[in-house]
Amino acid sequence: MAKDPKFTAGEVAKIAWLTTRMAKRGIAGETVHLGDLERKVERIIDGAREREERQAADAAEAEKAARKARTKNRK
């Protein structure tokens, strides 16, 4: 299982809202379909993972550019 990413406040709020909706449907009975809400939560988690990957790539790119600039300035 992949490590869960750090969530933004908006993502946490959306997940909490969807979890609350799932709980409300769960009160209605065990046979109630929750798949649509579960998919929405998974999409939020996948989006957070993609955001973290993008941020890590951007940070690596910025670090590479900073090293290149330092090397250029030393000459």
mmCIF file of the N, C-alpha and C atoms, coordinates in Angstrom:
data_MODEL
# 
_entry.id   MODEL 
# 
loop_
_atom_site.group_PDB 
_atom_site.id 
_atom_site.type_symbol 
_atom_site.label_atom_id 
_atom_site.label_alt_id 
_atom_site.label_comp_id 
_atom_site.label_asym_id 
_atom_site.label_entity_id 
_atom_site.label_seq_id 
_atom_site.pdbx_PDB_ins_code 
_atom_site.Cartn_x 
_atom_site.Cartn_y 
_atom_site.Cartn_z 
_atom_site.occupancy 
_atom_site.B_iso_or_equiv 
_atom_site.pdbx_formal_charge 
_atom_site.auth_seq_id 
_atom_site.auth_comp_id 
_atom_site.auth_asym_id 
_atom_site.auth_atom_id 
_atom_site.pdbx_PDB_model_num 
ATOM 1   N N  . MET A 1 1  ? 0.846   -1.179 0.000   1.00 0.00 ? 1  MET A N  1 
ATOM 2   C CA . MET A 1 1  ? 0.000   0.000  0.000   1.00 0.00 ? 1  MET A CA 1 
ATOM 3   C C  . MET A 1 1  ? 0.887   1.236  0.000   1.00 0.00 ? 1  MET A C  1 
ATOM 4   N N  . ALA A 1 2  ? 0.558   2.181  -0.810  1.00 0.00 ? 2  ALA A N  1 
ATOM 5   C CA . ALA A 1 2  ? 1.332   3.406  -0.917  1.00 0.00 ? 2  ALA A CA 1 
ATOM 6   C C  . ALA A 1 2  ? 1.093   4.291  0.306   1.00 0.00 ? 2  ALA A C  1 
ATOM 7   N N  . LYS A 1 3  ? 2.140   5.037  0.634   1.00 0.00 ? 3  LYS A N  1 
ATOM 8   C CA . LYS A 1 3  ? 2.045   5.942  1.768   1.00 0.00 ? 3  LYS A CA 1 
ATOM 9   C C  . LYS A 1 3  ? 1.069   7.064  1.437   1.00 0.00 ? 3  LYS A C  1 
ATOM 10  N N  . ASP A 1 4  ? 0.210   7.406  2.382   1.00 0.00 ? 4  ASP A N  1 
ATOM 11  C CA . ASP A 1 4  ? -0.741  8.485  2.161   1.00 0.00 ? 4  ASP A CA 1 
ATOM 12  C C  . ASP A 1 4  ? 0.002   9.815  2.123   1.00 0.00 ? 4  ASP A C  1 
ATOM 13  N N  . PRO A 1 5  ? -0.369  10.689 1.212   1.00 0.00 ? 5  PRO A N  1 
ATOM 14  C CA . PRO A 1 5  ? 0.294   11.990 1.108   1.00 0.00 ? 5  PRO A CA 1 
ATOM 15  C C  . PRO A 1 5  ? -0.190  12.938 2.199   1.00 0.00 ? 5  PRO A C  1 
ATOM 16  N N  . LYS A 1 6  ? 0.505   14.059 2.321   1.00 0.00 ? 6  LYS A N  1 
ATOM 17  C CA . LYS A 1 6  ? 0.018   15.109 3.215   1.00 0.00 ? 6  LYS A CA 1 
ATOM 18  C C  . LYS A 1 6  ? -1.108  15.820 2.473   1.00 0.00 ? 6  LYS A C  1 
ATOM 19  N N  . PHE A 1 7  ? -2.206  16.008 3.153   1.00 0.00 ? 7  PHE A N  1 
ATOM 20  C CA . PHE A 1 7  ? -3.378  16.607 2.533   1.00 0.00 ? 7  PHE A CA 1 
ATOM 21  C C  . PHE A 1 7  ? -3.445  18.095 2.854   1.00 0.00 ? 7  PHE A C  1 
ATOM 22  N N  . THR A 1 8  ? -4.000  18.858 1.920   1.00 0.00 ? 8  THR A N  1 
ATOM 23  C CA . THR A 1 8  ? -4.271  20.269 2.176   1.00 0.00 ? 8  THR A CA 1 
ATOM 24  C C  . THR A 1 8  ? -5.537  20.361 3.022   1.00 0.00 ? 8  THR A C  1 
ATOM 25  N N  . ALA A 1 9  ? -5.794  21.547 3.538   1.00 0.00 ? 9  ALA A N  1 
ATOM 26  C CA . ALA A 1 9  ? -7.000  21.736 4.366   1.00 0.00 ? 9  ALA A CA 1 
ATOM 27  C C  . ALA A 1 9  ? -8.261  21.451 3.553   1.00 0.00 ? 9  ALA A C  1 
ATOM 28  N N  . GLY A 1 10 ? -8.256  21.857 2.295   1.00 0.00 ? 10 GLY A N  1 
ATOM 29  C CA . GLY A 1 10 ? -9.420  21.619 1.432   1.00 0.00 ? 10 GLY A CA 1 
ATOM 30  C C  . GLY A 1 10 ? -9.649  20.141 1.185   1.00 0.00 ? 10 GLY A C  1 
ATOM 31  N N  . GLU A 1 11 ? -8.565  19.400 0.977   1.00 0.00 ? 11 GLU A N  1 
ATOM 32  C CA . GLU A 1 11 ? -8.690  17.961 0.754   1.00 0.00 ? 11 GLU A CA 1 
ATOM 33  C C  . GLU A 1 11 ? -9.208  17.250 1.999   1.00 0.00 ? 11 GLU A C  1 
ATOM 34  N N  . VAL A 1 12 ? -8.724  17.682 3.159   1.00 0.00 ? 12 VAL A N  1 
ATOM 35  C CA . VAL A 1 12 ? -9.199  17.088 4.416   1.00 0.00 ? 12 VAL A CA 1 
ATOM 36  C C  . VAL A 1 12 ? -10.686 17.361 4.596   1.00 0.00 ? 12 VAL A C  1 
ATOM 37  N N  . ALA A 1 13 ? -11.100 18.574 4.293   1.00 0.00 ? 13 ALA A N  1 
ATOM 38  C CA . ALA A 1 13 ? -12.516 18.931 4.435   1.00 0.00 ? 13 ALA A CA 1 
ATOM 39  C C  . ALA A 1 13 ? -13.387 18.112 3.485   1.00 0.00 ? 13 ALA A C  1 
ATOM 40  N N  . LYS A 1 14 ? -12.929 17.941 2.236   1.00 0.00 ? 14 LYS A N  1 
ATOM 41  C CA . LYS A 1 14 ? -13.700 17.157 1.272   1.00 0.00 ? 14 LYS A CA 1 
ATOM 42  C C  . LYS A 1 14 ? -13.810 15.697 1.707   1.00 0.00 ? 14 LYS A C  1 
ATOM 43  N N  . ILE A 1 15 ? -12.700 15.136 2.180   1.00 0.00 ? 15 ILE A N  1 
ATOM 44  C CA . ILE A 1 15 ? -12.719 13.739 2.628   1.00 0.00 ? 15 ILE A CA 1 
ATOM 45  C C  . ILE A 1 15 ? -13.644 13.594 3.837   1.00 0.00 ? 15 ILE A C  1 
ATOM 46  N N  . ALA A 1 16 ? -13.576 14.552 4.758   1.00 0.00 ? 16 ALA A N  1 
ATOM 47  C CA . ALA A 1 16 ? -14.447 14.502 5.937   1.00 0.00 ? 16 ALA A CA 1 
ATOM 48  C C  . ALA A 1 16 ? -15.917 14.572 5.525   1.00 0.00 ? 16 ALA A C  1 
ATOM 49  N N  . TRP A 1 17 ? -16.232 15.445 4.574   1.00 0.00 ? 17 TRP A N  1 
ATOM 50  C CA . TRP A 1 17 ? -17.618 15.580 4.105   1.00 0.00 ? 17 TRP A CA 1 
ATOM 51  C C  . TRP A 1 17 ? -18.096 14.274 3.469   1.00 0.00 ? 17 TRP A C  1 
ATOM 52  N N  . LEU A 1 18 ? -17.251 13.676 2.625   1.00 0.00 ? 18 LEU A N  1 
ATOM 53  C CA . LEU A 1 18 ? -17.644 12.434 1.963   1.00 0.00 ? 18 LEU A CA 1 
ATOM 54  C C  . LEU A 1 18 ? -17.767 11.286 2.965   1.00 0.00 ? 18 LEU A C  1 
ATOM 55  N N  . THR A 1 19 ? -16.888 11.267 3.962   1.00 0.00 ? 19 THR A N  1 
ATOM 56  C CA . THR A 1 19 ? -16.972 10.233 5.001   1.00 0.00 ? 19 THR A CA 1 
ATOM 57  C C  . THR A 1 19 ? -18.264 10.375 5.793   1.00 0.00 ? 19 THR A C  1 
ATOM 58  N N  . THR A 1 20 ? -18.631 11.607 6.054   1.00 0.00 ? 20 THR A N  1 
ATOM 59  C CA . THR A 1 20 ? -19.896 11.858 6.765   1.00 0.00 ? 20 THR A CA 1 
ATOM 60  C C  . THR A 1 20 ? -21.082 11.373 5.933   1.00 0.00 ? 20 THR A C  1 
ATOM 61  N N  . ARG A 1 21 ? -21.042 11.635 4.640   1.00 0.00 ? 21 ARG A N  1 
ATOM 62  C CA . ARG A 1 21 ? -22.118 11.166 3.762   1.00 0.00 ? 21 ARG A CA 1 
ATOM 63  C C  . ARG A 1 21 ? -22.170 9.640  3.731   1.00 0.00 ? 21 ARG A C  1 
ATOM 64  N N  . MET A 1 22 ? -20.988 9.000  3.737   1.00 0.00 ? 22 MET A N  1 
ATOM 65  C CA . MET A 1 22 ? -20.964 7.533  3.763   1.00 0.00 ? 22 MET A CA 1 
ATOM 66  C C  . MET A 1 22 ? -21.575 7.007  5.061   1.00 0.00 ? 22 MET A C  1 
ATOM 67  N N  . ALA A 1 23 ? -21.246 7.661  6.173   1.00 0.00 ? 23 ALA A N  1 
ATOM 68  C CA . ALA A 1 23 ? -21.801 7.233  7.458   1.00 0.00 ? 23 ALA A CA 1 
ATOM 69  C C  . ALA A 1 23 ? -23.320 7.395  7.472   1.00 0.00 ? 23 ALA A C  1 
ATOM 70  N N  . LYS A 1 24 ? -23.790 8.489  6.909   1.00 0.00 ? 24 LYS A N  1 
ATOM 71  C CA . LYS A 1 24 ? -25.236 8.723  6.860   1.00 0.00 ? 24 LYS A CA 1 
ATOM 72  C C  . LYS A 1 24 ? -25.922 7.646  6.024   1.00 0.00 ? 24 LYS A C  1 
ATOM 73  N N  . ARG A 1 25 ? -25.304 7.294  4.891   1.00 0.00 ? 25 ARG A N  1 
ATOM 74  C CA . ARG A 1 25 ? -25.875 6.216  4.080   1.00 0.00 ? 25 ARG A CA 1 
ATOM 75  C C  . ARG A 1 25 ? -25.786 4.879  4.808   1.00 0.00 ? 25 ARG A C  1 
ATOM 76  N N  . GLY A 1 26 ? -24.726 4.687  5.567   1.00 0.00 ? 26 GLY A N  1 
ATOM 77  C CA . GLY A 1 26 ? -24.559 3.449  6.314   1.00 0.00 ? 26 GLY A CA 1 
ATOM 78  C C  . GLY A 1 26 ? -25.659 3.236  7.344   1.00 0.00 ? 26 GLY A C  1 
ATOM 79  N N  . ILE A 1 27 ? -26.162 4.328  7.892   1.00 0.00 ? 27 ILE A N  1 
ATOM 80  C CA . ILE A 1 27 ? -27.265 4.247  8.855   1.00 0.00 ? 27 ILE A CA 1 
ATOM 81  C C  . ILE A 1 27 ? -28.504 3.674  8.181   1.00 0.00 ? 27 ILE A C  1 
ATOM 82  N N  . ALA A 1 28 ? -28.641 3.969  6.892   1.00 0.00 ? 28 ALA A N  1 
ATOM 83  C CA . ALA A 1 28 ? -29.820 3.503  6.152   1.00 0.00 ? 28 ALA A CA 1 
ATOM 84  C C  . ALA A 1 28 ? -29.847 1.986  6.016   1.00 0.00 ? 28 ALA A C  1 
ATOM 85  N N  . GLY A 1 29 ? -28.709 1.360  6.040   1.00 0.00 ? 29 GLY A N  1 
ATOM 86  C CA . GLY A 1 29 ? -28.662 -0.092 5.944   1.00 0.00 ? 29 GLY A CA 1 
ATOM 87  C C  . GLY A 1 29 ? -27.365 -0.586 5.353   1.00 0.00 ? 29 GLY A C  1 
ATOM 88  N N  . GLU A 1 30 ? -27.122 -1.885 5.485   1.00 0.00 ? 30 GLU A N  1 
ATOM 89  C CA . GLU A 1 30 ? -25.886 -2.477 5.005   1.00 0.00 ? 30 GLU A CA 1 
ATOM 90  C C  . GLU A 1 30 ? -25.868 -2.652 3.494   1.00 0.00 ? 30 GLU A C  1 
ATOM 91  N N  . THR A 1 31 ? -27.015 -2.657 2.874   1.00 0.00 ? 31 THR A N  1 
ATOM 92  C CA . THR A 1 31 ? -27.077 -2.920 1.440   1.00 0.00 ? 31 THR A CA 1 
ATOM 93  C C  . THR A 1 31 ? -27.010 -1.647 0.599   1.00 0.00 ? 31 THR A C  1 
ATOM 94  N N  . VAL A 1 32 ? -26.811 -0.502 1.229   1.00 0.00 ? 32 VAL A N  1 
ATOM 95  C CA . VAL A 1 32 ? -26.748 0.768  0.500   1.00 0.00 ? 32 VAL A CA 1 
ATOM 96  C C  . VAL A 1 32 ? -25.406 0.869  -0.212  1.00 0.00 ? 32 VAL A C  1 
ATOM 97  N N  . HIS A 1 33 ? -25.436 1.307  -1.456  1.00 0.00 ? 33 HIS A N  1 
ATOM 98  C CA . HIS A 1 33 ? -24.231 1.407  -2.273  1.00 0.00 ? 33 HIS A CA 1 
ATOM 99  C C  . HIS A 1 33 ? -23.407 2.640  -1.882  1.00 0.00 ? 33 HIS A C  1 
ATOM 100 N N  . LEU A 1 34 ? -22.109 2.428  -1.581  1.00 0.00 ? 34 LEU A N  1 
ATOM 101 C CA . LEU A 1 34 ? -21.217 3.519  -1.210  1.00 0.00 ? 34 LEU A CA 1 
ATOM 102 C C  . LEU A 1 34 ? -20.105 3.724  -2.239  1.00 0.00 ? 34 LEU A C  1 
ATOM 103 N N  . GLY A 1 35 ? -20.130 2.958  -3.307  1.00 0.00 ? 35 GLY A N  1 
ATOM 104 C CA . GLY A 1 35 ? -19.048 2.976  -4.283  1.00 0.00 ? 35 GLY A CA 1 
ATOM 105 C C  . GLY A 1 35 ? -18.767 4.333  -4.889  1.00 0.00 ? 35 GLY A C  1 
ATOM 106 N N  . ASP A 1 36 ? -19.812 5.115  -5.148  1.00 0.00 ? 36 ASP A N  1 
ATOM 107 C CA . ASP A 1 36 ? -19.597 6.429  -5.761  1.00 0.00 ? 36 ASP A CA 1 
ATOM 108 C C  . ASP A 1 36 ? -18.823 7.354  -4.831  1.00 0.00 ? 36 ASP A C  1 
ATOM 109 N N  . LEU A 1 37 ? -19.147 7.319  -3.549  1.00 0.00 ? 37 LEU A N  1 
ATOM 110 C CA . LEU A 1 37 ? -18.436 8.172  -2.590  1.00 0.00 ? 37 LEU A CA 1 
ATOM 111 C C  . LEU A 1 37 ? -17.012 7.673  -2.364  1.00 0.00 ? 37 LEU A C  1 
ATOM 112 N N  . GLU A 1 38 ? -16.843 6.354  -2.341  1.00 0.00 ? 38 GLU A N  1 
ATOM 113 C CA . GLU A 1 38 ? -15.508 5.793  -2.170  1.00 0.00 ? 38 GLU A CA 1 
ATOM 114 C C  . GLU A 1 38 ? -14.606 6.177  -3.344  1.00 0.00 ? 38 GLU A C  1 
ATOM 115 N N  . ARG A 1 39 ? -15.149 6.183  -4.555  1.00 0.00 ? 39 ARG A N  1 
ATOM 116 C CA . ARG A 1 39 ? -14.374 6.596  -5.733  1.00 0.00 ? 39 ARG A CA 1 
ATOM 117 C C  . ARG A 1 39 ? -13.968 8.056  -5.633  1.00 0.00 ? 39 ARG A C  1 
ATOM 118 N N  . LYS A 1 40 ? -14.865 8.902  -5.126  1.00 0.00 ? 40 LYS A N  1 
ATOM 119 C CA . LYS A 1 40 ? -14.538 10.318 -4.972  1.00 0.00 ? 40 LYS A CA 1 
ATOM 120 C C  . LYS A 1 40 ? -13.392 10.514 -3.983  1.00 0.00 ? 40 LYS A C  1 
ATOM 121 N N  . VAL A 1 41 ? -13.421 9.768  -2.890  1.00 0.00 ? 41 VAL A N  1 
ATOM 122 C CA . VAL A 1 41 ? -12.341 9.853  -1.905  1.00 0.00 ? 41 VAL A CA 1 
ATOM 123 C C  . VAL A 1 41 ? -11.027 9.380  -2.526  1.00 0.00 ? 41 VAL A C  1 
ATOM 124 N N  . GLU A 1 42 ? -11.072 8.288  -3.280  1.00 0.00 ? 42 GLU A N  1 
ATOM 125 C CA . GLU A 1 42 ? -9.867  7.785  -3.942  1.00 0.00 ? 42 GLU A CA 1 
ATOM 126 C C  . GLU A 1 42 ? -9.308  8.808  -4.924  1.00 0.00 ? 42 GLU A C  1 
ATOM 127 N N  . ARG A 1 43 ? -10.183 9.504  -5.645  1.00 0.00 ? 43 ARG A N  1 
ATOM 128 C CA . ARG A 1 43 ? -9.716  10.538 -6.580  1.00 0.00 ? 43 ARG A CA 1 
ATOM 129 C C  . ARG A 1 43 ? -9.021  11.675 -5.845  1.00 0.00 ? 43 ARG A C  1 
ATOM 130 N N  . ILE A 1 44 ? -9.541  12.055 -4.687  1.00 0.00 ? 44 ILE A N  1 
ATOM 131 C CA . ILE A 1 44 ? -8.914  13.113 -3.888  1.00 0.00 ? 44 ILE A CA 1 
ATOM 132 C C  . ILE A 1 44 ? -7.533  12.657 -3.428  1.00 0.00 ? 44 ILE A C  1 
ATOM 133 N N  . ILE A 1 45 ? -7.437  11.406 -2.967  1.00 0.00 ? 45 ILE A N  1 
ATOM 134 C CA . ILE A 1 45 ? -6.153  10.873 -2.508  1.00 0.00 ? 45 ILE A CA 1 
ATOM 135 C C  . ILE A 1 45 ? -5.164  10.781 -3.666  1.00 0.00 ? 45 ILE A C  1 
ATOM 136 N N  . ASP A 1 46 ? -5.625  10.308 -4.816  1.00 0.00 ? 46 ASP A N  1 
ATOM 137 C CA . ASP A 1 46 ? -4.751  10.232 -5.997  1.00 0.00 ? 46 ASP A CA 1 
ATOM 138 C C  . ASP A 1 46 ? -4.277  11.619 -6.419  1.00 0.00 ? 46 ASP A C  1 
ATOM 139 N N  . GLY A 1 47 ? -5.171  12.593 -6.376  1.00 0.00 ? 47 GLY A N  1 
ATOM 140 C CA . GLY A 1 47 ? -4.795  13.965 -6.717  1.00 0.00 ? 47 GLY A CA 1 
ATOM 141 C C  . GLY A 1 47 ? -3.750  14.524 -5.766  1.00 0.00 ? 47 GLY A C  1 
ATOM 142 N N  . ALA A 1 48 ? -3.876  14.196 -4.479  1.00 0.00 ? 48 ALA A N  1 
ATOM 143 C CA . ALA A 1 48 ? -2.897  14.655 -3.488  1.00 0.00 ? 48 ALA A CA 1 
ATOM 144 C C  . ALA A 1 48 ? -1.537  14.008 -3.742  1.00 0.00 ? 48 ALA A C  1 
ATOM 145 N N  . ARG A 1 49 ? -1.547  12.724 -4.113  1.00 0.00 ? 49 ARG A N  1 
ATOM 146 C CA . ARG A 1 49 ? -0.275  12.054 -4.440  1.00 0.00 ? 49 ARG A CA 1 
ATOM 147 C C  . ARG A 1 49 ? 0.382   12.700 -5.650  1.00 0.00 ? 49 ARG A C  1 
ATOM 148 N N  . GLU A 1 50 ? -0.405  12.983 -6.679  1.00 0.00 ? 50 GLU A N  1 
ATOM 149 C CA . GLU A 1 50 ? 0.136   13.632 -7.880  1.00 0.00 ? 50 GLU A CA 1 
ATOM 150 C C  . GLU A 1 50 ? 0.677   15.018 -7.553  1.00 0.00 ? 50 GLU A C  1 
ATOM 151 N N  . ARG A 1 51 ? -0.033  15.764 -6.696  1.00 0.00 ? 51 ARG A N  1 
ATOM 152 C CA . ARG A 1 51 ? 0.424   17.088 -6.293  1.00 0.00 ? 51 ARG A CA 1 
ATOM 153 C C  . ARG A 1 51 ? 1.761   16.999 -5.573  1.00 0.00 ? 51 ARG A C  1 
ATOM 154 N N  . GLU A 1 52 ? 1.896   16.034 -4.658  1.00 0.00 ? 52 GLU A N  1 
ATOM 155 C CA . GLU A 1 52 ? 3.163   15.864 -3.945  1.00 0.00 ? 52 GLU A CA 1 
ATOM 156 C C  . GLU A 1 52 ? 4.294   15.498 -4.897  1.00 0.00 ? 52 GLU A C  1 
ATOM 157 N N  . GLU A 1 53 ? 4.017   14.631 -5.870  1.00 0.00 ? 53 GLU A N  1 
ATOM 158 C CA . GLU A 1 53 ? 5.041   14.265 -6.843  1.00 0.00 ? 53 GLU A CA 1 
ATOM 159 C C  . GLU A 1 53 ? 5.464   15.476 -7.660  1.00 0.00 ? 53 GLU A C  1 
ATOM 160 N N  . ARG A 1 54 ? 4.494   16.290 -8.068  1.00 0.00 ? 54 ARG A N  1 
ATOM 161 C CA . ARG A 1 54 ? 4.794   17.516 -8.822  1.00 0.00 ? 54 ARG A CA 1 
ATOM 162 C C  . ARG A 1 54 ? 5.642   18.467 -7.998  1.00 0.00 ? 54 ARG A C  1 
ATOM 163 N N  . GLN A 1 55 ? 5.275   18.636 -6.721  1.00 0.00 ? 55 GLN A N  1 
ATOM 164 C CA . GLN A 1 55 ? 6.025   19.537 -5.853  1.00 0.00 ? 55 GLN A CA 1 
ATOM 165 C C  . GLN A 1 55 ? 7.444   19.030 -5.634  1.00 0.00 ? 55 GLN A C  1 
ATOM 166 N N  . ALA A 1 56 ? 7.603   17.716 -5.481  1.00 0.00 ? 56 ALA A N  1 
ATOM 167 C CA . ALA A 1 56 ? 8.941   17.149 -5.302  1.00 0.00 ? 56 ALA A CA 1 
ATOM 168 C C  . ALA A 1 56 ? 9.782   17.352 -6.562  1.00 0.00 ? 56 ALA A C  1 
ATOM 169 N N  . ALA A 1 57 ? 9.179   17.164 -7.719  1.00 0.00 ? 57 ALA A N  1 
ATOM 170 C CA . ALA A 1 57 ? 9.900   17.368 -8.978  1.00 0.00 ? 57 ALA A CA 1 
ATOM 171 C C  . ALA A 1 57 ? 10.273  18.839 -9.141  1.00 0.00 ? 57 ALA A C  1 
ATOM 172 N N  . ASP A 1 58 ? 9.366   19.740 -8.795  1.00 0.00 ? 58 ASP A N  1 
ATOM 173 C CA . ASP A 1 58 ? 9.657   21.174 -8.890  1.00 0.00 ? 58 ASP A CA 1 
ATOM 174 C C  . ASP A 1 58 ? 10.776  21.571 -7.933  1.00 0.00 ? 58 ASP A C  1 
ATOM 175 N N  . ALA A 1 59 ? 10.761  21.003 -6.731  1.00 0.00 ? 59 ALA A N  1 
ATOM 176 C CA . ALA A 1 59 ? 11.811  21.303 -5.755  1.00 0.00 ? 59 ALA A CA 1 
ATOM 177 C C  . ALA A 1 59 ? 13.160  20.785 -6.244  1.00 0.00 ? 59 ALA A C  1 
ATOM 178 N N  . ALA A 1 60 ? 13.179  19.590 -6.842  1.00 0.00 ? 60 ALA A N  1 
ATOM 179 C CA . ALA A 1 60 ? 14.420  19.037 -7.374  1.00 0.00 ? 60 ALA A CA 1 
ATOM 180 C C  . ALA A 1 60 ? 14.935  19.893 -8.526  1.00 0.00 ? 60 ALA A C  1 
ATOM 181 N N  . GLU A 1 61 ? 14.039  20.347 -9.365  1.00 0.00 ? 61 GLU A N  1 
ATOM 182 C CA . GLU A 1 61 ? 14.417  21.210 -10.488 1.00 0.00 ? 61 GLU A CA 1 
ATOM 183 C C  . GLU A 1 61 ? 14.986  22.533 -9.984  1.00 0.00 ? 61 GLU A C  1 
ATOM 184 N N  . ALA A 1 62 ? 14.357  23.106 -8.963  1.00 0.00 ? 62 ALA A N  1 
ATOM 185 C CA . ALA A 1 62 ? 14.835  24.366 -8.404  1.00 0.00 ? 62 ALA A CA 1 
ATOM 186 C C  . ALA A 1 62 ? 16.203  24.181 -7.765  1.00 0.00 ? 62 ALA A C  1 
ATOM 187 N N  . GLU A 1 63 ? 16.411  23.071 -7.080  1.00 0.00 ? 63 GLU A N  1 
ATOM 188 C CA . GLU A 1 63 ? 17.710  22.779 -6.467  1.00 0.00 ? 63 GLU A CA 1 
ATOM 189 C C  . GLU A 1 63 ? 18.782  22.620 -7.536  1.00 0.00 ? 63 GLU A C  1 
ATOM 190 N N  . LYS A 1 64 ? 18.447  21.946 -8.617  1.00 0.00 ? 64 LYS A N  1 
ATOM 191 C CA . LYS A 1 64 ? 19.391  21.763 -9.727  1.00 0.00 ? 64 LYS A CA 1 
ATOM 192 C C  . LYS A 1 64 ? 19.765  23.113 -10.335 1.00 0.00 ? 64 LYS A C  1 
ATOM 193 N N  . ALA A 1 65 ? 18.770  23.983 -10.536 1.00 0.00 ? 65 ALA A N  1 
ATOM 194 C CA . ALA A 1 65 ? 19.030  25.308 -11.088 1.00 0.00 ? 65 ALA A CA 1 
ATOM 195 C C  . ALA A 1 65 ? 19.881  26.143 -10.132 1.00 0.00 ? 65 ALA A C  1 
ATOM 196 N N  . ALA A 1 66 ? 19.627  26.019 -8.834  1.00 0.00 ? 66 ALA A N  1 
ATOM 197 C CA . ALA A 1 66 ? 20.411  26.771 -7.844  1.00 0.00 ? 66 ALA A CA 1 
ATOM 198 C C  . ALA A 1 66 ? 21.861  26.299 -7.842  1.00 0.00 ? 66 ALA A C  1 
ATOM 199 N N  . ARG A 1 67 ? 22.085  24.986 -7.919  1.00 0.00 ? 67 ARG A N  1 
ATOM 200 C CA . ARG A 1 67 ? 23.462  24.466 -7.979  1.00 0.00 ? 67 ARG A CA 1 
ATOM 201 C C  . ARG A 1 67 ? 24.162  24.957 -9.235  1.00 0.00 ? 67 ARG A C  1 
ATOM 202 N N  . LYS A 1 68 ? 23.444  24.957 -10.340 1.00 0.00 ? 68 LYS A N  1 
ATOM 203 C CA . LYS A 1 68 ? 24.031  25.416 -11.601 1.00 0.00 ? 68 LYS A CA 1 
ATOM 204 C C  . LYS A 1 68 ? 24.399  26.887 -11.511 1.00 0.00 ? 68 LYS A C  1 
ATOM 205 N N  . ALA A 1 69 ? 23.540  27.687 -10.903 1.00 0.00 ? 69 ALA A N  1 
ATOM 206 C CA . ALA A 1 69 ? 23.803  29.113 -10.744 1.00 0.00 ? 69 ALA A CA 1 
ATOM 207 C C  . ALA A 1 69 ? 25.001  29.336 -9.812  1.00 0.00 ? 69 ALA A C  1 
ATOM 208 N N  . ARG A 1 70 ? 25.111  28.577 -8.735  1.00 0.00 ? 70 ARG A N  1 
ATOM 209 C CA . ARG A 1 70 ? 26.252  28.708 -7.836  1.00 0.00 ? 70 ARG A CA 1 
ATOM 210 C C  . ARG A 1 70 ? 27.549  28.363 -8.529  1.00 0.00 ? 70 ARG A C  1 
ATOM 211 N N  . THR A 1 71 ? 27.520  27.291 -9.323  1.00 0.00 ? 71 THR A N  1 
ATOM 212 C CA . THR A 1 71 ? 28.701  26.874 -10.063 1.00 0.00 ? 71 THR A CA 1 
ATOM 213 C C  . THR A 1 71 ? 29.102  27.947 -11.082 1.00 0.00 ? 71 THR A C  1 
ATOM 214 N N  . LYS A 1 72 ? 28.139  28.516 -11.750 1.00 0.00 ? 72 LYS A N  1 
ATOM 215 C CA . LYS A 1 72 ? 28.395  29.547 -12.747 1.00 0.00 ? 72 LYS A CA 1 
ATOM 216 C C  . LYS A 1 72 ? 28.967  30.802 -12.087 1.00 0.00 ? 72 LYS A C  1 
ATOM 217 N N  . ASN A 1 73 ? 28.464  31.163 -10.925 1.00 0.00 ? 73 ASN A N  1 
ATOM 218 C CA . ASN A 1 73 ? 28.919  32.367 -10.224 1.00 0.00 ? 73 ASN A CA 1 
ATOM 219 C C  . ASN A 1 73 ? 30.324  32.205 -9.652  1.00 0.00 ? 73 ASN A C  1 
ATOM 220 N N  . ARG A 1 74 ? 30.752  30.990 -9.385  1.00 0.00 ? 74 ARG A N  1 
ATOM 221 C CA . ARG A 1 74 ? 32.095  30.752 -8.847  1.00 0.00 ? 74 ARG A CA 1 
ATOM 222 C C  . ARG A 1 74 ? 33.171  30.957 -9.908  1.00 0.00 ? 74 ARG A C  1 
ATOM 223 N N  . LYS A 1 75 ? 32.816  30.803 -11.159 1.00 0.00 ? 75 LYS A N  1 
ATOM 224 C CA . LYS A 1 75 ? 33.817  30.918 -12.235 1.00 0.00 ? 75 LYS A CA 1 
ATOM 225 C C  . LYS A 1 75 ? 34.177  32.323 -12.533 1.00 0.00 ? 75 LYS A C  1 
# 
